[in-house]
């Protein structure tokens, strides 16, 4: 029994793998869910005279596209790998290549 519940040995990976897609999907789902709640159950839009369902749907579609565009713009503008990490990896690669060169 103890053998089957033993902790897995850690290993290096290039990223978080499939979890990146899961987190990204949850971000989109969160935007849609929160805007639907805002549009259809909140009294926030009553102050702007959005009383009809078609007006609330229009508000939802417009703001949803705006927020998702901002999310995509931020994803595009921010690097996946920080500059200092990229520099460190490049240095490690250079050191590994230069230390294993043939002496002649």
N, C-alpha and C positions, 0 to 999 in steps of 0.2 A: 504494500500500500504506500509506503513512504517513497518507494522508487517512482511510482506513477505521479506523485504530486510534487516531485522535486522541481525547483525553479529552473527555467530554461537558461542555458548559458548565453550571455550577451554576445552579440556580433555587430560589426559595423555595417551600416547601410548608407545609401546615398540620399535618403530622404525619409519621409513618413509613409511612403508607398500609397496604398489604396486609401488610407485615411485622409489624404489630401482631397480626394474627390468627395468623400463623405462630409468633411468639414465645409467644403465649398457648396455642396448641395444643401446643407443645413443653413448656411448663410442666406442662400436664395429663398429657401422655405421660410426663414425667419422674417425676411423683408415682406414677402407676400402675406404671411399670416398677420403680422403686425399692422400692415396697411389695410387689410380687410377688417380687422377689429376696429381700427380708427375710422374707416369709412362707413361701417354699417351698425356699429353698436355704440359709438361715442357721440356725445352731443357737441363735439368740437366743430363739426361742419355746419351745425345749425346757426352758428354765429355768422357764417358767410352766406347764408340763404341757400344752402344746398339741401333742399327738402325732398326732391324727387330722387327716385332710385337711379334714373339715367344720369343725373348730375353726380351722384355719389360714385357710380361706376366710372364715369369720365374722370373724376378726381383720382380714383384708385389707379386707373390705367396711366394717367399722366405722371403721378408721383412715383408709381412703381417703376416706370421707365426711367425717370430722372434718378432715382436712388440706385437702380441697377447700373445705369451709365456711370454714375460716380464711383460705384464699387469697382467696375471694370477699369476705369481710368486710374484709380488708386492701385489696383493690382498690376496694371501695366507700368505705372511710374515707379513702383517700389520693387527693387530687385529681390529675387527669391533667395539669393545667397549674399550676405553682407560683404562689403568691399574688403574688410579686414580678413574675413574667412577665405575669400577668393585669393587674396594675396598670400596668405599663409599656405594654402593648398598648392599654389603655383610654386612657392619657395620650396616646399617639401618635395614636389615633383622634380624640380631642378636639382635639388641636393641628391635625390635618389638616382637620377640619371648621371650626374657628374661623379658620384662615388663608385659607380660600377663600370666605368669606362675601362677599356683594355689599356694596359700600360704602354703599348707600342702603336 
